[in-house]
Amino acid sequence: MAELIALTDRGLYCAAGDFFIDAWKPVHRTFVTHGHGDHAHAGMDEYWCAQESEGILRWRLGTQNIRTMEYGERRYFGDVCVSLHPAGHILGSAQVRVEHQGEVWVFTGDFKRDTDPTCAPFEVVTCNVFICEATFAFPVYAWPDIKDEIAKILQWRAQCEAQGKAAILYAYGLGKSQRILAELEGHTAQPVLLHGAMARGVEIYRQAGIRLAATEMVLDLPEATDFSGRLVLAPPSAQDSAWTRRFRHFEQALASGWMQLRGNRRRRNLQRGFVISDHADWRSLIATVRESGAQRILATHGNTDALIPYLERELGLSAERLRTAYGDEEELADAEVSA
């Protein structure tokens, strides 16, 4: 019996419905789970996405044939029923539920379970087969409360001010930076300064009605500006670049799940690291697998060396790795917003 969703050289393909999911090479029709560069690619004849994702896809992909669906809305492609459900990853991110002849498959795309004021919360969707990401699929990854991390960011900014320094915080330009700005809303006396690459993404979130902290563009300020104590958001690609010289005295930090391990901070020559991720940690990943009710798990987008044995040994599930072309979208986003 053919698989309902199969891996091809162009992406995940549902032959019964004649569509792809997050195709990475040109195809006639693809569902797109969200706007990050490893899931949304130009050149498709027809795109389907959650309504909240449309503005992001038009920003990232330009003029395209984009069709939208409400979360939970059902559409039929042949005799295959497809619906999109919140993934909790970034604004407009969606899981894709595919049902055919009583069998249900769910592809999560990237997802997280933590509270995020910038996007709809993750929805558990029961299924027979669960295709899930495995970005942080090691027990060491356990996210702290983001409000505690935001408090640490504010404390760091105050320490930089006392030392006459700017506080440059690197965060990926789609999703992460807007989440930080949303959490900072009402907690900063001065507007957060933005690198030019962050402007469009912040504008799109504001247009979607997401409340964010006040911001100013660094380029709009005079060269003689005293930046001491100013919190600056910039893409990771700006680290140690010529752009940072205008601040004269500054410290650099990164907001990322990879900051859970101190060695990553040292290797990147950062003064601080804040553990803020838009992906599920180990606990959330395992809990979500359990709650899905699936007996077969296909893990992609990450290292599955710990996850697959755990699912088989501890939960008694059938688990295997699905080797897609999806990578670490945080690193891809870094490259895309380096201008």
N, C-alpha and C positions, 0 to 999 in steps of 0.2 A: 504493500500500500504506500502510495507517495506521501511524502511529508506535506503538511498543510503549508508550512513556511520552510523554504529551503535556501541554503547559502549558494549564491552564484558569484561569478566574477564581477557582477555589477551591483550586488547588494542582496538583501534578503528578499526572496520572491515568493509570492503566493500564486501558484499556477491556476488554482480553482477560481480565483477572483481576478487574475491577470493584472496584478499590481506589485510594486516593490515597496519596501520600507527602508527609509534612509539610504537610498541608492547612492553609490559613490562614483558611478559612471552614467553617462546619459541613457535614459530610458523613457518610455512613453508615459508612464504614470508612477509617481512615488508618493507615499505618505512621508512626512517629515516630522520627527518627534520634537525638534527644537532647532534654534537658529545657530548653534555652534558649528564651527567650520568642519568638524569631522562627521557631522550628520546632515548638514544642508549644503548641497553642491549645486552650482549653476549647470545649465544645459539640459534640464529635463523638459519634456513637452508639457507635463501637467503636474502640479504640486497640490497636495492636500495637507492641511494642517489645522490645528486648533485656531479659532478665531483670534485669540489673544496673541498668536504668534505671527500674524500676517505682517504687521508693521516691521517686525524684526527681520523677517525674510525679505521684504522689499528693500530694506536697508542693506542687508548683507548680499543679496543676489541681484539687485537691480530689477528691471522690468521682466516679469515672468508671468506665466499663466497660473495664478494661485487661486485655489478654491478652499473655502474654510468650512469648518464644522463646529458646532457648539459641543462642549463636553457632554458626553452621554448620548448625543444624537446618533441614530443608527442609519447607515447607508448600505445599500446592497450593490455589490459588484458581481453580476451573475447571481449565483445562489449563496454567495459569501456575504455575511453581515459584518460590517466594520464599525467600530465606535472608538472615540478618543476619550481618554480619562486623565485627570491631572497627575503629573509626575512629580510636582513639587521641586523641580530642578531650577528652572528660571521662568520668567514670564512666558506663558504660552506653551510650556513644555507638556508633552502628552505621552501617555502610554497608548499603544495600539492594540485593541482587542479584536481578534479575528475569529469568527465562528462559522463552522461549516459542518453540516450533517451531525449536529449535536456535539462536536468537538470544539473546544475553545483553547486558543493560544493567545498569550499576552506577551508583547514585547515592551519592556519598561522604557527603553531608551535610557538616558541618564536620569537618576532620581535621587531624592532625599526625603527623609521623614521629619526633619527638624522644622520648627516653626519659621516661616519666612513671610514678612508682610508684603513682599513684592510679587508673589505668585500664589495660585490656588494650591491648597494642601494636597499632598499625595492621597490618592484613593486606592484602597485595596480592591483588586479585581480578581475574583476567583477564576480558576482556569484548570485545564488538564496539563498544559505544557507552559512553562514560565521561562521566558528568555530575559535574563537580567544582566545588568552590568556588574563588574567586579573590580572597579577601580581601586577601592581600598579594602580588598578582601583579605585582611589579616587582623587577628584579634587585637593587635597593638593599637589599631585605629579606633578610638572611642572619643567622639567629639564632646568638648565641654559646652556648657550653656553659652550661646552667642552673646548674651547680655554681659556675662563675665568677661568675655574677650573684648567687647566694646568698651567696658570700664577700663580694661588694661590699655587699650588704645588711647583713651582720654588721659589716663595717668601718664602714659609715655609722652603725649603731646605737651602736657604741663611740665614734665621734666626737661623736655627739649627747650621749652620757653625759658625756663630758669637758667639754661646754659647758653641762651642766645642762638639756638639752632631751629631750623625748620624740621618738621617731622614728615618725611616722604614715605607714604604707605603704598606699596605696589599691590595692585589687585586687578584681576582680569576684567576687561572692559565690558563684557556682556554677562550680566547676572551677579557676579561677585561684588563689583563696585556699587551697583545700585542697591544691593542688599545692605551693604555697609552704610550707605547714605540713608537708607530707610531707618536703620537702627539708630543712627546718629541724630535723626530728626528730633528737635527739641532739646538736645544735649550739648550743642555747640554755640558759643557766644559769637563767633565769627564764621562767615561762610567757609566751607571746605573749598580749597583750590583744586582745579582740575587741569591735568595735562590735556592738550588739544584732542588727543585720540579718544578721550572719554566723553566728549561733548554730545555726539549724536545718540549714543546709547542712553545717556541720562535723559536727553530730551524725549526719546521715545517712551521711556518709562513714565515721565511726567505726563505726556499726552494720554497715556493709558490710565491716568488717575492715581498713580502710585505717589504717595507722599514721601518726599525726600528732603534731606537737610538742604539748606540754602547753599548754593555753590557760586564760585567765580572762576573765570578762566585765568590761568597764570599769565597768558600772553596779553591780557587786557590791563595788567598792572604795570606801572612805570618800572624801568630797570633799577631805579634806586630804592625800590620797595624794601622795607625791613621785613623779612620773612620769619623772623624768630617767633616760635610758638605757633606758626601756621601749620595746619594739617593739610597735606597735599596728597591727592590720589593720582596715581600714574600707572600705566601698564608696566609689567615686569621688564619689558624690552628697554625701558628708559633707564634702568639701573646703570649707574656709573657712566652714563652717556654725556655728551656735551650739554644736553638740556639741563642737567642737574647743576651745572656750574653757576647759574644765575642765583642759586640759593646761598652760595658761598659757604655757610656753615650749616650742616644738616646731618641727620641720621636717617638710615634706610631700614625699612621693615617690609615683610611680605605677609599677606593674609592668604593662607592656603591650608588645606588638609595635610599637605606634606610637611608643614611646620610641626606636626605632632612629634617628629623625630628631630632632635636638636642638631644632629649631624647635617641635616639638610640645610639648616640655617647657616651653619659654619661654612659649608661648602659654597654657599652663595654670597659669602662676605656681607652678611646682614647684621645689624645691631640688635634687631628684634624680630620675632616671628609670632604671628597670631593664628591660632588654629580655627580657621573659618573655612568650611567646605560646602560646596553645592552638591555633594554626592552623599550617599548613604555610608555610614560607618559600619563596622563589622556587626554590631548588635542589631542595627536596623536592617541590615541585609538579611541576616538569619531570621529575624522576626517576620520580615516581609515574605520570605520563602515559605515559612510555616503558614502564614495567614492566607497565602494564595491558594492553598489546598492542592497545588500541583504535585503530581507524582514523578514528573520528569522536569529536570532543570537544565537549561542550556545557558552557560555563563560566558559572557563576552566582555570585551573592553576592560582588560586588566589582567592581573596575575591570579590564576585559579589554583595554584599549587596547594594552598591551604583550604580553599573553599570546597572543592570537589570531594576530597577525602572526608571532610567534615559532614557534608550533606549525605554521603553514602553511608558512613560509619555511624554517625550520631542520629541522623534523621531517617535513615533507611530509604532514601530517595535514589532514583536513577539520575545521575548527574554527569555532564560532559562539557567539554570546552567547545565553543563555537568561535572559530578564528575569523572574525570580521576585520574590515579595514578601519574600524573605529579606533582612534587613539586617545591620547590625553588631550581633550579639547582645551584644557587650560593652557597647555603649551602651544597648541595651534592658535588659540585666540591671541596669545602673546605675540606670535609672529605677525598676525593679521593687523594688529593695531600699533605696530611699531613706528608708524610715521609721527 
